[in-house]
Amino acid sequence: MDAKRDTSAASSPGSPCSSGTAGDGATRREFLGGALRLTGGAVVVLMGAAVAEANEKGGEAKGEAYNWEEHLYAYLIDTSKCIGCGSCVRACKNENQVPDGFYRTWIERYVVGMEETHVDSPDGGLNGFPPIQSGFVATKSFFVPKMCNHCRKTPCTQVCPVGASYRTKDGAILVDGDRCIGCGYCVQACPFGSRFLHPATHTASKCTWCYHRITKGMKPACVAVCPTGTRQFGDLKQENDPVRLAIEHDRVGILQGHLLTEPQCYYLNLDKEVR
């Protein structure tokens, strides 16, 4: 399962870092695509300017009352609490206008036996999970929500040729929809399958932690609707923040730690079968 699949296996028009129409974005992409065919030196200059402008735009998006220097966000998922209801997936879809068949967050179901493991994610868990027959003796079963891990050393920002993918000072990985040329390099580079090309804008799209909400003091939509407290969102610069305390004192895990991307999405009760 990854963000771009509509089977057992987003910046969208509503992304906080998008502006202008889809037509305007296409024109810009054509221009930047042509620019990339210039000499290597010209491309380096273009990338440097892109990153600078993207960072400035990220600061402007928060407004005067918000200071991103005062925050450093992280996400925590307790898999032992997830019931696979799909409320988080539906809330994300409605909040961010995620197109049908694509997901910024999704849920996977693990049915585990002594010698076999079955993993599925029908419609990303959007409508919950129907009963299944595993074909083997299952000894345990559980649900695992997944999303962009907002890594500190993220490969998606490193491969972007125009600086459209960038990390904000408060820790979110975002996409500038106006700058993105839709090359798909970041989609291929993400080890978590959390990016896709938006079918309408033809630009990279992904989870933003609902950046338009968190910069106003609200929780991401998926966290706000979770009925069991599976999902938590916190600020690592706040000493008594529950997420920070859990990361500091509990036995938390991360996905694909061997890749050294330093994910900022942490898990409690993460089973060994989960990848």
C-alpha positions in Angstrom: 0.0 0.0 0.0 1.2 3.5 -0.8 -0.3 6.9 -1.2 -0.9 6.5 -5.0 -2.7 3.2 -5.1 -6.4 2.6 -4.9 -6.2 -1.1 -4.1 -5.1 -3.3 -1.2 -2.3 -1.6 -1.4 -1.2 15.1 -1.7 0.2 19.4 -2.7 -3.5 19.4 -3.7 -5.4 22.4 -4.9 -6.0 23.1 -1.1 -2.3 22.8 -0.1 -1.1 25.6 2.1 1.8 26.2 -0.2 -0.2 26.3 -3.4 -1.5 29.4 -5.2 -2.7 30.3 -8.7 -4.6 28.1 -11.1 -3.7 24.8 -12.6 -3.2 26.5 -15.9 -0.7 28.9 -14.4 1.2 26.0 -12.8 1.4 24.2 -16.1 2.9 27.2 -17.8 5.5 27.6 -15.0 6.3 23.9 -15.2 6.9 24.2 -18.9 9.3 27.1 -18.4 11.2 25.3 -15.6 11.3 22.1 -17.5 13.0 24.0 -20.4 15.4 25.6 -17.9 16.5 22.2 -16.7 17.8 21.4 -20.1 20.4 24.2 -19.8 23.9 23.6 -18.6 24.7 22.1 -15.2 25.8 25.5 -13.9 22.5 27.1 -14.8 20.5 24.4 -13.1 22.5 24.9 -9.9 21.7 28.6 -9.9 18.0 27.8 -10.5 17.9 25.4 -7.6 19.4 27.9 -5.2 16.9 30.6 -6.1 14.1 28.1 -5.8 15.0 26.9 -2.3 15.3 30.5 -1.1 11.9 31.5 -2.5 10.3 28.4 -1.2 11.6 29.1 2.3 10.3 32.7 2.1 6.9 31.5 1.0 6.7 29.0 3.9 7.3 31.8 6.3 4.6 34.0 4.7 2.0 31.3 4.8 1.9 31.4 8.6 1.0 35.0 9.0 2.4 37.6 11.5 1.0 35.9 14.6 2.8 32.7 13.9 6.5 32.2 14.6 7.9 29.0 13.2 11.1 29.4 15.1 9.1 28.6 18.3 7.9 25.2 17.2 9.2 21.8 16.2 6.5 19.3 15.4 6.4 15.5 15.6 3.7 12.8 15.2 3.0 9.8 17.4 0.9 6.7 16.5 0.0 4.0 19.0 -0.9 1.0 17.0 -2.4 -0.8 19.9 -5.3 1.7 19.9 -6.1 1.7 16.2 -9.5 0.0 15.4 -9.3 0.5 11.6 -12.4 2.7 11.5 -11.1 4.9 8.7 -12.2 8.1 10.3 -8.7 9.6 9.9 -8.6 8.8 6.2 -12.0 10.3 5.6 -11.2 13.4 7.6 -7.9 13.9 5.6 -9.7 13.5 2.3 -12.4 16.0 3.2 -10.0 18.5 4.8 -7.5 18.5 1.9 -9.6 17.7 -1.1 -7.7 14.5 -1.8 -8.7 13.1 -5.2 -10.5 9.8 -5.4 -8.1 6.8 -5.5 -5.3 8.7 -3.7 -4.4 9.0 -0.1 -2.3 11.3 2.1 -2.8 8.9 5.0 -4.0 5.3 5.0 -4.4 2.3 7.2 -2.9 -1.1 6.8 -4.3 -4.3 8.3 -1.8 -7.0 9.4 -3.0 -10.6 10.0 -0.1 -12.6 11.3 0.6 -16.3 11.8 3.6 -18.2 12.8 4.8 -18.6 9.2 2.7 -16.2 7.1 1.5 -12.6 7.2 -1.3 -11.1 5.3 -1.3 -7.3 4.7 -4.1 -5.4 3.0 -5.5 -1.8 2.8 -8.8 -1.8 0.9 -9.4 1.8 -0.4 -6.7 2.9 2.0 -9.0 1.9 4.9 -11.3 4.7 3.9 -14.4 2.7 4.7 -13.0 0.4 7.3 -12.1 -3.3 6.8 -14.4 -6.1 5.9 -13.8 -9.6 7.5 -11.3 -11.8 5.6 -10.3 -15.5 5.5 -6.5 -15.6 5.9 -6.0 -19.2 4.7 -3.7 -19.8 7.6 -3.9 -19.9 11.4 -3.7 -16.3 12.5 -2.2 -15.6 15.9 -2.6 -11.9 16.0 -4.1 -9.0 14.0 -3.7 -5.3 14.2 -4.0 -2.0 12.2 -1.2 0.4 11.4 -1.9 4.0 10.2 0.7 5.4 7.7 1.5 8.7 6.2 4.4 11.0 5.3 7.1 10.7 8.0 8.3 14.3 7.6 11.9 13.1 7.8 14.7 15.4 9.0 17.0 14.0 6.3 14.4 13.5 3.7 15.4 12.2 0.2 12.4 13.8 -1.4 13.8 17.3 -0.9 17.2 16.3 -1.9 16.2 15.0 -5.4 13.8 17.8 -6.3 15.5 19.7 -9.1 13.7 23.0 -8.5 13.4 23.2 -4.8 9.6 22.7 -4.8 9.9 20.1 -1.9 11.3 21.7 1.2 11.4 21.4 5.0 10.0 24.3 7.1 11.8 25.5 10.2 9.0 23.9 12.4 9.7 20.5 10.9 7.0 20.0 8.2 7.9 18.7 4.7 5.8 20.7 2.1 5.5 21.1 -1.6 5.3 24.4 -3.4 2.6 23.6 -6.0 3.5 26.6 -8.1 7.1 25.6 -8.4 6.7 21.9 -8.9 7.2 20.7 -12.5 5.7 17.3 -11.9 8.8 15.3 -12.7 8.0 12.7 -10.1 11.5 12.3 -8.7 10.3 12.9 -5.1 7.5 10.3 -5.6 10.2 7.7 -6.6 12.6 8.8 -3.8 10.1 8.5 -0.9 10.8 5.2 0.9 7.4 5.3 2.5 5.2 5.6 -0.6 3.6 8.7 0.8 3.7 10.9 -2.3 1.7 10.9 -5.6 1.2 13.2 -8.6 -2.1 15.0 -8.3 -4.2 14.0 -11.4 -5.6 17.5 -11.8 -2.6 19.7 -11.1 0.1 17.2 -12.2 2.2 18.3 -9.2 3.5 16.3 -6.2 1.0 15.9 -3.4 1.4 14.5 0.2 0.5 14.9 3.8 1.2 18.4 5.1 0.2 17.7 8.8 -2.6 20.0 7.8 -0.2 22.9 7.9 -3.0 25.4 7.4 -4.5 24.1 10.7 -1.4 23.6 12.9 -0.2 27.2 12.3 -3.4 28.4 13.7 -3.1 26.3 16.9 -5.3 23.4 15.7 -4.6 19.7 15.4 -4.3 17.9 12.0 -7.7 16.7 10.9 -6.8 13.0 11.3 -5.7 13.6 14.9 -8.8 15.7 15.7 -11.3 12.9 14.6 -9.5 9.8 15.9 -12.0 8.2 18.4 -9.3 6.2 20.3 -6.4 8.6 20.6 -4.3 6.5 18.3 -2.9 9.6 16.6 -1.2 12.4 18.5 0.5 15.5 17.3 2.9 17.5 19.4 5.5 20.2 19.7 9.0 19.0 20.7 9.9 22.5 21.9 7.3 22.3 24.7 8.8 20.4 27.7 5.5 18.9 28.9 4.1 18.0 25.5 2.7 14.4 25.7 4.3 13.5 22.4 7.7 14.8 23.4 7.4 12.9 26.8 6.5 9.7 25.0 9.5 10.0 22.6 11.8 10.8 25.5 10.7 8.1 27.9 8.8 5.3 26.1 10.0 2.7 23.7 9.1 4.3 20.4 9.9 2.9 17.0 10.2 4.4 13.5 9.7 2.9 10.0 12.8 1.9 8.0 15.2 3.3 10.5 18.1 1.7 8.5 17.7 4.3 5.8 18.8 7.0 8.2 16.1 9.5 7.1 15.2 10.4 10.7 11.4 10.1 10.5 9.4 12.5 12.7 6.5 10.1 12.8 7.0 7.8 15.8 5.2 4.6 16.7 4.3 2.9 20.0 3.8 -0.9 20.0 5.2 -1.3 16.5 5.3 -5.0 15.5 8.2 -6.6 13.8 6.1 -7.4 10.7 5.5 -3.8 9.9 7.7 -2.2 7.3 
